[in-house]
């Protein structure tokens, strides 16, 4: 395998790792679900609209995700007195456990990444940053194109 194929293979492996098993948690959670749980902890009066804005997802996707998290016992819902329309979400003990693990994983991952990045000189760091920005653009553009084609908006 040449170096280009190796890089593409490793990028694919990074994308495929989208489920996490957390000890003492009954089901695997996607990264989106874990980030939703974390967002519910730090957003005051977390509702579908606030979560969608924070996570960069549609309100429909957040509604579906919150329903699943509610059914599996990670979150609870509540309403404010005098407002029977809006639903807010809070974490259960199970959700708080997931959020604590999420924080520790992010801290450890951040520090490990920082240590790896420190091994490169500034010129290499600039090349890596440019590469990652280019890859991120490809992913964004590809998803946008697929969504446009899927919804029939390909002008």
Buried (B, 14 or more C-beta within 10 A) or exposed (E): EEEEEEEEEEBEEEEEEEEBEBEEBEEEBEEBBBBBBBBBBEBEEBBBEBBBEBBEBEEEBBBEBBEBBBEBEBBBBEEEEEEEEEBBBBBBEBBBBBBEBBEEEEEEEEEEEEEEEEEEEEEEEEEEEEEEEEBEEEEEEEEEEEEEEEEEEEE
